[in-house]
Amino acid sequence: MSEVLRSVALSLSVVALILPGFLARAADKRPPRPAAVTPAPSQSHTASAVFARGEPLPSAALLNEFPAGDAEIRLRKEQQDGREVYRVTGQARTNELIDYLYRLRGTAEGMFTANGLTPVLFHVAYTDNDRPRELEVRYDAKTKTLQGSTKRKDRVTERSVPATDVYDPSTALYLFRNTELTPGKPFQVEVFTGKERYRITAQVIRKENVQLTSGPRPALRLHLMIFSLDDAPQKNLLPDETTLWVATDATHTPLKLESFVPIGQVVMELSK
């Protein structure tokens, strides 16, 4: 039963907390390991103008078609130290029914530059059955590293990784949404949560209509996978049937996430 409830929490986290809830929970169960990855050559990215107006993205989670929780992410453009940045905020929670068995509450905040999509900061705080956890990532311009920290009770663990083509979870989401997605071509990004590194892969399957509560929407269907770069051998940490649908326009808005657990189906759907 705990695995089912965790799957609900994962679905909430993937869409609303930009994957940190899942990654934080996975990392929280392993001791820290030193980084051993050779960074790839860096690439320059610029956030699409479609994000400049900001956006709210409310979502609802279902377990076997029964309400299981809700979540929301928001984006706004700001000026900081003479540069344009995007600030992302997110929150997620299981509902009262799920709370009797498994309780999750979480908030996240991230910031990245509009020109270059360079991570600035990322912070996630969540309670797992009322046990508080925090993870943070900050970009250090002097050393060109991502400085991470994990807080559990009064204990803080720190780790840094080279920042070349490695992103915090919130920046990685908008890098993904800012990328041209083509059927048959996979998207990959390396993510640092503040404690561990992951490779997230989204294989674009095809264009199709996806059925939402509000009606059918044209979408791109993707097969979503997450691998820990600190584990060997690397195995997909998500159920094999995990599917993500995003809008076909330039925003690539996440529309629906679907996965399966031993007792049924978990769905996260855009609710606006």
C-alpha positions in Angstrom: 0.0 0.0 0.0 2.8 2.4 0.8 4.1 2.1 -2.8 0.7 3.0 -4.2 0.6 6.1 -2.0 4.1 7.1 -2.9 3.1 6.8 -6.6 0.3 9.3 -6.0 2.9 11.6 -4.3 5.2 11.2 -7.3 2.5 12.2 -9.7 1.9 15.4 -7.7 5.6 16.1 -7.5 6.4 15.5 -11.2 3.9 18.2 -12.4 3.7 20.6 -9.5 7.1 20.5 -7.9 8.9 20.0 -11.1 10.2 16.6 -10.2 11.9 17.6 -6.9 9.4 15.8 -4.7 10.2 12.5 -6.4 13.9 13.2 -6.7 14.1 14.4 -3.1 12.4 11.3 -1.8 14.6 9.0 -3.8 17.8 10.9 -2.7 16.7 11.0 0.9 16.9 7.2 1.1 20.6 7.0 -0.1 23.8 8.3 1.5 25.6 11.0 -0.5 28.2 9.9 -3.1 30.8 12.0 -4.8 30.1 13.1 -8.4 31.8 11.1 -11.1 30.4 12.4 -14.3 32.4 14.2 -17.0 30.4 17.3 -18.0 29.4 17.7 -21.7 30.1 20.8 -23.7 27.8 23.6 -22.7 25.0 25.0 -24.9 23.3 28.4 -24.9 19.6 28.6 -24.4 17.2 31.5 -24.3 13.7 31.2 -22.7 10.9 31.5 -25.2 9.0 34.7 -25.3 5.8 32.7 -24.7 6.8 32.4 -21.0 7.2 36.2 -20.5 3.5 36.7 -19.6 3.7 34.2 -16.8 1.3 31.3 -16.2 -0.5 29.4 -13.4 -0.7 25.6 -13.9 -3.2 24.0 -11.5 -3.4 20.2 -11.6 -5.4 17.4 -9.9 -4.3 13.9 -9.0 -6.5 10.8 -9.3 -6.1 7.3 -8.0 -8.4 4.9 -9.9 -10.5 8.0 -10.8 -10.8 9.1 -7.1 -9.4 12.4 -6.1 -6.0 12.0 -4.4 -4.5 15.5 -4.3 -3.9 18.8 -6.0 -0.9 20.9 -7.1 0.0 24.2 -8.8 3.0 25.8 -10.3 3.3 29.5 -11.2 5.8 31.4 -13.3 6.6 35.1 -13.4 9.3 37.3 -15.0 11.4 39.6 -12.8 14.4 41.9 -12.8 17.3 40.9 -10.5 20.7 42.6 -10.4 20.2 44.1 -13.9 19.1 40.9 -15.6 15.8 39.3 -16.5 15.0 36.1 -14.5 12.1 33.7 -14.2 10.8 32.8 -10.8 8.9 29.5 -10.5 6.9 28.5 -7.4 5.1 25.3 -6.8 3.0 23.5 -4.2 1.5 20.1 -3.9 -0.5 18.1 -1.3 -2.4 14.9 -0.9 -6.1 15.3 0.0 -7.7 14.3 3.3 -8.7 10.8 2.2 -5.1 9.9 1.3 -3.8 11.7 4.4 -5.2 9.0 6.6 -2.7 6.6 5.0 0.0 8.8 3.6 0.5 12.5 4.0 2.5 14.8 1.7 2.8 18.6 1.8 5.4 20.4 -0.3 6.5 23.7 -1.7 9.2 24.6 -4.2 10.8 27.8 -5.5 13.2 28.1 -8.4 14.9 30.9 -10.4 16.8 30.9 -13.7 18.0 33.5 -16.1 15.9 34.3 -19.2 19.0 34.6 -21.3 20.9 31.3 -21.1 18.5 29.4 -18.8 21.3 29.4 -16.2 20.1 28.1 -12.8 20.2 30.8 -10.0 18.6 29.0 -7.1 16.2 26.2 -6.2 14.6 25.3 -2.9 12.1 22.6 -2.0 10.6 21.9 1.4 8.2 19.1 2.0 6.9 16.9 4.8 6.7 13.2 4.3 4.2 11.9 6.9 5.0 15.0 8.9 8.8 14.4 8.7 10.3 17.7 7.4 12.9 17.7 4.6 14.6 20.5 2.6 16.8 20.5 -0.5 18.5 23.5 -2.0 20.6 24.3 -5.1 22.5 27.6 -5.8 24.7 28.5 -8.7 28.2 29.7 -7.7 29.5 31.9 -10.5 33.1 32.0 -9.2 33.5 28.2 -9.3 30.9 27.6 -12.0 29.4 24.9 -9.8 25.9 24.1 -8.4 26.1 24.1 -4.6 23.7 21.7 -3.1 22.5 21.1 0.5 20.1 18.7 2.1 18.5 19.4 5.5 17.0 16.6 7.5 16.0 17.5 11.1 19.1 19.5 12.3 21.6 17.8 10.0 22.8 19.5 6.8 24.7 17.7 4.1 26.4 19.6 1.3 27.6 18.6 -2.1 28.7 20.5 -5.3 28.8 19.5 -8.9 30.1 21.1 -12.1 27.4 23.3 -13.6 28.1 22.5 -17.2 24.9 21.2 -18.7 23.5 20.2 -15.3 20.3 21.9 -14.1 18.2 22.1 -11.0 14.7 20.6 -11.3 12.8 23.8 -12.0 15.3 25.1 -14.7 15.2 21.6 -16.3 11.4 21.7 -16.7 11.6 25.0 -18.6 14.6 23.8 -20.6 12.4 20.9 -21.6 9.4 23.1 -22.4 11.7 25.4 -24.4 13.0 22.6 -26.6 11.6 21.7 -30.0 10.1 18.2 -29.5 10.1 15.9 -32.5 8.5 12.4 -32.6 11.3 9.8 -32.5 13.8 12.1 -31.0 14.5 11.8 -27.2 15.0 14.8 -24.9 17.6 14.3 -22.1 18.7 16.5 -19.3 20.9 16.0 -16.2 19.3 17.2 -13.0 20.9 17.9 -9.6 18.5 18.1 -6.6 21.0 19.3 -4.1 21.9 15.8 -3.0 21.9 13.5 -6.1 22.1 13.6 -9.9 19.6 12.2 -12.3 19.2 11.8 -16.0 15.6 12.5 -17.1 14.7 11.2 -20.6 11.5 11.9 -22.5 11.0 9.9 -25.7 8.6 11.7 -28.0 6.3 9.0 -29.3 3.8 10.8 -31.6 1.2 13.5 -31.9 -2.3 12.5 -30.8 -5.4 13.8 -29.1 -5.4 13.3 -25.3 -8.7 13.1 -23.4 -8.9 15.5 -20.5 -11.8 16.2 -18.2 -12.4 19.4 -20.1 -12.4 17.6 -23.4 -9.9 16.3 -26.0 -6.7 18.3 -26.6 -4.0 17.9 -29.3 -0.8 16.8 -27.6 2.6 15.2 -27.9 2.8 11.8 -26.2 6.1 11.1 -24.4 7.5 8.1 -22.5 9.1 9.5 -19.3 12.1 7.8 -17.6 14.3 8.9 -14.7 17.8 7.3 -14.0 20.0 7.9 -11.0 23.5 8.8 -12.1 24.9 7.8 -8.7 23.7 4.2 -9.0 25.2 1.4 -11.0 23.6 -0.3 -12.9 21.3 2.5 -13.9 17.6 1.5 -13.8 14.5 3.5 -14.7 13.0 4.7 -11.4 9.6 5.3 -12.8 7.0 2.5 -13.8 7.6 1.5 -17.4 4.1 2.6 -18.3 4.6 6.2 -17.2 3.3 8.5 -20.0 3.3 12.3 -20.2 1.3 14.4 -22.7 2.3 18.0 -23.4 0.7 20.7 -25.6 1.8 20.8 -29.2 2.3 24.6 -29.2 5.5 26.5 -28.2 4.6 26.3 -24.5 4.7 22.5 -24.3 2.4 22.8 -21.3 2.1 19.5 -19.3 -1.4 18.3 -19.8 -1.5 14.9 -18.3 0.7 12.4 -16.6 -0.4 8.7 -16.3 1.2 5.8 -14.6 0.1 2.4 -13.2 0.6 0.8 -9.8 -0.3 -2.7 -8.5 -3.9 -1.6 -7.6 -4.6 0.6 -10.5 -4.0 3.9 -12.3 -2.5 7.1 -11.2 -3.3 10.3 -13.2 -2.2 13.9 -12.9 -4.1 16.3 -15.1 -4.1 20.0 -15.8 -7.3 21.3 -14.2 -7.8 24.7 -15.9 
